Amino acid sequence: MSQRVKIKQILLSDKTDYEVTVKGWVRTFRNNQFIALNDGSTNNNLQIVIELDTDPALQRRLTTGAAISVTGQVVASLGKGQKVEVKARELEVLGDCDGEKYPLQLKNRPSLEYLREIAHLRFRTNTFGAIFRLRHSLAFAVHKFFNEKGFVYLHTPIITASDAEGAGEMFRVTTLDLKKPPLTVDGDIDFKEDFFGRSTNLTVSGQLEGELGAMAFGDIYTFGPTFRAENSNTARHLAEFWMIEPEMAFYDLKDNMDLAEEFIKYVIRYALENNREDLEFLASRLVEEEKSKPQQDRSEMGLIEKLEFVLNNEFMRITYTEAIDILKNSKPNKNKKFQYLVEEWGTDLQSEHERFLVEKHFKKPVILTDYPAAIKSFYMKQNEDGKTVRAMDILFPGIGEIVGGSQREENYDKLVKRMEELHIPVEELSWYLDTRRFGTAPHAGFGLGFERLVLFVSGMTNIRDVIPFPRTPKNAEF
């Protein structure tokens, strides 16, 4: 098995006249002689040439989807479209594939909707091969960036008793008998009888625990799964997704924005340098997809052009108050084209507002700062005006919010007062407040939904197509 050479390696080289063993899946078999073989290392197939007098019984097994092993000589190709091919000396079918039942036939180009129903097989298509190689590179670049910056990678808990966002939309974790749970004298479920001795949930964020790490290591980051029990059946929401959450001691809001912008540009640049072939494929795919849209709905830039535009431009930085003024006076608002009209300061911005600022007004990524305290979380640093907090959101074209972050409130008394105003139980978060009691320091952090990043870089339009096995309302297949 260890002798196998990956197809990408063979195709990248001009070298010929050497023997290799390749293994992969048959894409096509034509004229009883030419096999297009793919092993997932690249979207490009390697042509295998077999002898015409090869055993007919073996030839019948060379169906689309069959797994095979081939040993043979790499030679210069006489055909168009490839520099080299392999002249087979030995061929073995490792796994047969029933051509009548296999759902990925080239003659029926399946829709993305159909492929979501067979997510266990969609990796074998060119589109999803490109997406998930790209996802891998972006994930690797995340770790590379923070490692080079001297950050500590902290694994925060997936099962937690706290709700970092105060959202209340959490998945409960329990071992209690749901048909006959133990009850208290008041008739409530007695979680003291549960596995952890208290009510627990799947985490919505690793931020609070991340802050504990930052108060010891200085700079940490988390990168793990998070869960939201929102009943949102949209192209932008998942119930299970991955979050990148750095927390940095001795950072203020400006430091936080600078790091977030540098980070996003770093991972996009890494993808452009290391996944050019996949990005070019996805760019071509996007062009074809957009041909069916009305002209006004088509992207002004191609995929690679859009990514390079992000790299080559400073993100626009404006306050929430400035954004509200722009939106209130915008044509879509005055002409009542927005679904949610912007009428007064304090409005919680919707995706349509965020995308207008990015795509129509500034035509570049935007960082919004200093939001009203009333629409932001309890842990955000309060500004001197008593109305706003040192929050920042990064808005991207086609996505809306891709990053949310803030300088954290390091003052114990202010933080406790804010928690009491929002009825957040102070005693239950005493462990979190200890960071403000014992050696508090200014600190900041942000969260980036990894799937939204992959969505932007890949040019896909549905978030379910950039995670291997999407978890959405009424869907937990595989």
PyMOL commands that set and color helices and strands:
alter all, ss='L'
color gray80, all
select helices_A, chain A and resi 7-12+56-60+112-117+122-124+126-148+191-193+207-217+253-274+276-290+295-297+303-312+320-328+331-334+351-362+373-375+412-421+427-437+450-458+463-465
alter helices_A, ss='H'
color red, helices_A
select strands_A, chain A and resi 18-30+34-38+46-49+67-76+84-95+152-153+159-160+172-173+200-202+219-227+240-249+316-319+366-372+388-396+400-408+443-449
alter strands_A, ss='S'
color yellow, strands_A
deselect
rebuild
show_as cartoon
